[in-house]
Amino acid sequence: MYSTFGLLLAGAAFAAAADGAIKADGSNFTLTGDGVSYLFHVDPTSRDLVSDHYGGPATDFTPPAAVSNNGWSDGLTNTRREFPDVGRSDYRLPAIHIKHADGDTVSAFIYQSHEVTAGKPALPGLPATYGGEDDVSTLSVRMYDNYSDVEAVLLYSIFPKYNAVVRSFRINNNGTSNISIERAASFSIDLPNLDLNMIELQGDWAHEMNRVIRPVQYGETGFRSTEGYSSHLHNPFMALISPTTTESSGEAWGFNLVYSGSFAATTERFSNGFIRVLLGLNSLHASIPVPPGGNFQAPEVVSVYSSEGLGGMSRSYHDLYRNHLSRSNHTFETRPVLLNSWEGLGFEINQTSLDSLAKQTADLGIQLFVNDDGWFGQAPYARINDTAGLGDWTPNPDHFPNGLGPYVADVDGFTVANSSQKLQFGIVSTLVVERSGQGYMLICNPSTVVG
């Protein structure tokens, strides 16, 4: 059953092509997918953007449910906001926090204009989903702070086939003074007073992606990475689910930041029960300067809604990312069967032992041989255990006195049993790895290509 969220819902799911998936008239905004609707409107008095619904298909606007004002809080705190800024009677965490040259941190973004386009613009310098005019539509909403001459352009893209709403924003400094971005949550939405659980994927090396489920309680619930990258400890993903949601039934909202740096994922339930969802950069690593005439582009968050449980959400993410995020030439290739040198040799490797293992790999009909850890570094920092040599991508001369070239040539010469196919070769590195012909190339530095 679809969540009501104070709206009149469609009696049945309906399909929506990218063309016509967005309706906007300057007052009301509707993004519609095969099984999702995302609705918000412009408050006629404050000119703020107000969240109305994110969930199952909805066909009409109705006024949001009234909030009791029995407590002390009033004003914007009792409004479900799309792009919450700092100050102005909203005491919850903001999506955007800007520090001005005089130390002021209050912003007052109000609606200015909007534009609907077919397709989806690229985000300069950032990874992002992509698609043609038949795949995705984009709504750009321009907000302006008349006091500081700072503009915020909110980007909403919908992939109807995948029930996915993608959000990011850009800050344009049209003023005459420097500003600093102190907090930037690419996706922010205020949900009504619902009983929800949060799912995060926590772990460490060798035991990654452990599912942790906890209730969204009053105050803040969340997690973050401060390492400069997302890491094994926390994945830049969270999901909200109803307590009765299973793999195959019930509501689920997924949120995934397409960014590998430090991040923060937070839900905040306020005294009125509203739940604010924030996912974006970690404010501890923010303080991003934007000079006059400059701009800041936030990375995007891909959100997926499912009424078919966690399984439906997962399938939407997988299908969307295969078709509209991955740009690899190998995305749709059948993966070769492989043998990894670590399983048999660990750090005990040299050209002789690896040649022997690679030959056995080919004789067994395995298609790909991967040289794992331990091939690089020089004494006294050679990578002979987990405590040394990481980052020194020079072949260890004690293991490979003639470099990697002769060894790779040997491996490339082995024929996979019961076929005419040559054994493919892969090597573990944090550097760029590309497939070339029958094997792989490891780009060790700009002037040296091995393999």
Residue pairs with C-beta under 8 A, 6 or more apart in sequence:
2 9
2 55
2 56
2 57
2 251
2 307
3 55
3 56
3 194
3 251
5 52
5 53
5 54
5 55
5 58
5 191
5 192
6 52
6 53
6 62
6 63
6 64
6 65
6 192
7 37
7 39
7 52
7 53
7 58
7 60
7 61
7 62
8 58
8 59
8 60
8 62
9 56
9 57
9 58
9 59
10 37
10 56
10 57
10 58
10 59
13 34
13 35
13 56
13 57
14 34
14 57
15 34
15 160
16 32
16 33
16 34
16 160
17 134
17 160
18 118
18 131
18 133
18 134
18 135
18 136
18 137
18 158
18 159
18 160
19 118
19 133
19 134
19 137
21 31
21 32
21 33
21 137
21 158
21 160
22 29
22 30
22 31
22 32
22 116
22 137
22 138
22 139
22 156
22 158
23 29
23 30
23 32
24 30
24 114
24 116
24 139
26 42
26 113
26 114
27 41
27 42
27 44
28 39
28 40
28 41
28 42
28 61
29 39
29 40
29 41
29 114
29 139
29 141
29 156
30 37
30 38
30 39
30 58
31 37
31 38
31 39
31 139
31 156
31 158
31 165
32 38
32 57
32 158
32 160
33 158
33 159
33 160
33 161
33 162
33 163
33 164
33 165
33 305
34 160
34 161
34 163
35 56
35 57
35 163
35 305
35 306
35 307
36 54
36 55
36 56
36 57
36 163
36 165
36 305
37 53
37 54
37 55
37 56
37 57
37 58
38 53
38 54
38 156
38 158
38 165
39 52
39 53
39 54
39 58
39 61
40 49
40 50
40 51
40 52
40 82
41 49
41 50
41 52
41 61
42 48
42 49
42 50
42 111
43 49
43 50
43 79
46 76
46 79
46 110
47 110
47 111
48 76
48 79
48 81
48 82
48 109
48 110
48 111
49 81
49 82
49 83
49 111
49 141
49 143
49 154
50 64
50 79
50 80
50 81
50 82
51 80
51 81
51 82
51 189
51 190
51 191
52 61
52 64
52 80
54 165
54 189
54 191
54 253
54 303
54 305
55 251
55 253
55 305
55 307
56 251
56 305
56 307
64 80
64 192
65 192
67 78
67 272
67 274
68 272
69 78
71 271
71 272
73 91
73 270
73 271
73 272
74 89
75 88
75 89
75 90
76 84
76 88
76 89
76 90
77 89
77 90
77 91
77 92
77 270
77 272
78 272
78 274
79 90
79 190
80 189
80 190
80 191
80 192
80 274
81 90
81 188
81 190
82 154
82 188
82 189
82 190
83 95
83 96
83 109
83 143
83 152
83 154
83 169
83 188
84 90
84 92
84 93
84 94
84 95
84 96
84 188
84 190
84 276
85 94
85 95
85 96
85 97
85 98
85 106
85 107
85 108
85 109
85 145
86 94
86 96
86 97
86 98
86 105
86 106
86 107
87 105
87 106
87 107
87 108
88 106
88 108
91 270
92 268
92 270
92 276
93 183
93 185
93 220
93 266
93 268
93 276
93 278
94 183
94 185
95 183
95 184
95 185
95 188
95 278
95 280
96 107
96 109
96 152
96 169
96 171
96 181
96 183
96 184
96 185
97 105
97 107
97 181
97 182
97 183
97 184
97 283
98 105
98 107
98 148
98 150
98 171
98 179
98 180
98 181
98 182
99 105
99 179
99 180
99 182
99 287
100 148
100 177
100 179
101 177
101 178
101 179
102 177
105 182
107 145
107 148
107 150
108 145
108 146
108 147
109 143
109 144
109 145
109 152
110 143
110 144
110 145
110 146
111 141
111 142
111 143
112 142
112 143
112 144
112 151
113 141
113 142
114 139
114 140
114 141
114 142
115 139
115 140
116 137
116 138
116 139
116 140
117 137
117 138
117 140
118 133
118 137
118 138
119 131
119 132
119 133
119 135
119 136
119 137
119 138
120 128
120 129
120 130
120 131
120 136
120 137
120 138
120 157
120 166
121 138
121 155
122 128
122 130
123 168
123 297
123 299
123 300
124 297
125 297
126 258
126 259
126 297
126 299
126 300
127 258
127 259
127 299
127 325
128 166
128 168
128 258
128 299
128 300
128 325
129 136
129 157
129 159
129 164
129 166
129 258
129 300
129 302
129 320
129 321
129 324
129 325
130 324
130 325
130 327
131 159
131 324
135 159
135 161
135 324
136 157
136 158
136 159
136 166
136 324
137 157
137 158
138 155
138 156
138 157
139 155
139 156
139 157
140 153
140 154
140 155
140 156
141 153
141 154
141 156
142 151
142 152
142 153
142 154
143 151
143 152
143 153
143 154
144 150
144 151
144 152
145 151
145 152
148 175
148 179
149 173
149 174
149 175
149 176
150 171
150 172
150 173
150 174
150 175
150 179
151 171
151 172
151 174
152 169
152 170
152 171
152 172
153 169
153 170
153 172
154 167
154 169
155 166
155 167
155 168
155 169
155 170
155 300
156 165
156 166
156 167
157 165
157 166
157 167
158 164
158 165
158 166
159 166
159 320
159 324
161 319
162 304
162 316
162 317
162 319
162 320
162 324
163 304
163 305
163 306
163 316
164 302
164 303
164 304
164 316
164 317
164 320
165 302
165 303
165 304
165 305
166 300
166 301
166 302
166 303
167 186
167 187
167 300
167 301
167 303
168 186
168 297
168 298
168 299
168 300
168 301
169 184
169 186
169 298
170 295
170 296
170 297
170 298
171 179
171 181
171 290
171 295
171 296
171 298
172 294
172 295
173 179
173 290
173 291
173 292
173 293
173 294
173 295
174 292
174 293
175 292
176 292
177 292
178 289
178 290
178 291
178 292
179 289
179 290
180 287
180 288
180 289
180 290
181 286
181 287
181 288
181 290
181 296
182 283
182 286
182 287
183 280
183 281
183 283
183 286
184 280
184 281
184 286
184 288
184 296
184 298
185 264
185 266
185 278
185 279
185 280
185 281
186 257
186 279
186 280
186 281
186 298
186 299
186 300
186 301
187 255
187 257
187 277
187 278
187 279
187 280
187 301
187 303
188 276
188 277
188 278
189 276
189 277
190 274
190 275
190 276
190 277
191 240
191 274
191 275
191 276
191 277
192 273
192 274
192 275
193 272
193 273
193 274
193 275
194 242
194 275
195 215
195 242
195 243
196 215
196 216
196 240
196 241
196 242
196 243
196 267
196 275
197 213
197 214
197 215
197 216
197 240
197 241
197 242
197 243
198 213
198 214
198 215
198 216
198 221
198 222
198 238
198 239
198 240
198 267
199 211
199 212
199 213
199 238
199 239
199 240
199 241
199 310
200 211
200 212
200 223
200 234
200 235
200 237
200 238
200 265
201 208
201 209
201 210
201 211
201 212
201 234
201 235
201 237
202 210
202 212
202 223
202 233
202 234
202 235
203 209
203 210
203 232
203 233
204 232
204 233
205 232
208 232
209 235
213 241
214 221
215 221
216 240
216 267
216 269
216 275
217 269
218 269
218 270
218 271
219 268
219 269
220 266
220 267
220 268
221 266
221 267
221 268
221 269
222 238
222 264
222 265
222 266
222 267
222 278
223 234
223 238
223 264
223 265
224 234
224 262
224 263
224 264
224 265
224 266
224 282
224 284
225 231
225 233
225 234
225 236
225 262
225 263
225 264
225 282
226 262
226 282
226 284
226 285
227 233
227 262
228 261
228 262
228 285
229 260
229 261
229 262
230 236
230 259
230 260
230 261
230 262
230 263
234 263
234 265
236 256
236 257
236 259
236 260
236 263
236 265
236 279
237 254
237 255
237 256
237 257
237 265
238 254
238 255
238 265
238 267
238 279
239 252
239 253
239 254
239 255
239 310
239 313
240 252
240 253
240 255
240 267
240 275
240 277
241 250
241 251
241 252
241 253
241 310
242 250
242 251
242 252
244 250
245 251
245 252
245 309
245 310
246 309
246 310
247 309
247 310
247 311
248 308
248 309
248 311
248 312
249 308
249 309
250 307
250 309
251 305
251 306
251 307
252 305
252 306
252 309
252 310
252 312
252 313
253 277
253 303
253 304
253 305
253 306
253 313
254 302
254 303
254 304
254 305
254 306
254 313
254 316
254 317
255 265
255 277
255 279
255 301
255 302
255 303
256 301
256 302
256 303
256 317
257 263
257 265
257 279
257 280
257 299
257 300
257 301
258 299
258 300
258 301
258 302
258 325
259 281
259 299
261 281
261 282
261 285
262 281
262 282
262 284
262 285
263 279
263 280
263 281
263 282
264 278
264 279
264 280
264 281
264 282
264 283
265 278
265 279
266 276
266 277
266 278
266 279
267 275
267 276
267 277
267 278
268 275
268 276
268 278
269 275
269 276
270 276
279 301
280 298
280 299
280 301
281 298
281 299
288 296
290 296
302 317
302 320
302 325
304 313
304 316
304 317
304 320
305 313
306 312
306 313
306 316
322 331
322 332
329 435
330 435
336 367
336 368
336 424
337 365
337 366
337 367
337 368
338 366
338 367
338 368
338 369
338 370
338 426
339 357
339 361
339 364
339 366
339 368
339 369
339 370
340 370
340 372
341 349
341 354
341 357
341 369
341 370
341 371
341 372
342 372
342 373
344 357
345 353
345 354
345 357
345 374
346 374
347 373
347 374
347 383
347 384
347 385
348 374
349 371
349 374
349 375
349 399
350 398
350 399
350 400
351 399
351 400
351 401
351 402
351 406
351 407
351 410
354 371
354 407
354 411
355 407
355 410
355 411
357 369
358 369
358 410
358 411
358 414
358 423
358 425
359 414
361 369
361 414
361 423
362 369
362 414
362 415
362 416
362 417
362 423
363 417
364 417
365 416
365 417
365 418
365 419
366 416
366 423
367 416
367 421
367 423
367 424
368 423
368 424
368 425
368 426
369 411
369 423
369 424
369 425
369 426
370 425
370 426
370 427
370 428
371 425
371 426
371 427
371 428
372 428
373 383
373 428
374 383
374 384
374 396
374 399
375 383
375 395
375 396
375 399
375 400
375 404
375 427
376 382
376 383
376 389
376 392
376 393
376 394
376 395
376 396
376 429
377 383
377 384
377 388
377 389
377 392
377 394
377 396
378 392
378 394
378 396
378 397
379 398
381 388
381 389
381 392
382 388
382 389
382 396
382 398
383 389
383 390
383 392
383 396
391 430
393 429
393 430
393 431
393 444
393 445
394 444
395 403
395 404
395 450
400 407
403 450
404 427
404 442
404 450
404 451
405 450
405 451
408 425
408 439
408 450
408 451
411 423
411 425
411 439
412 422
412 423
412 425
412 438
412 439
412 451
413 422
414 422
414 423
415 421
415 422
415 423
416 422
416 423
421 438
422 438
422 439
423 438
424 435
424 438
424 439
424 440
425 439
425 440
425 451
426 433
426 439
426 440
427 433
427 440
427 442
427 451
429 442
431 442
431 443
431 444
432 443
433 440
433 441
433 442
433 443
434 440
434 441
434 443
435 441
436 451
439 451
440 451
441 449
441 450
441 451
442 449
442 450
442 451
443 449
444 450
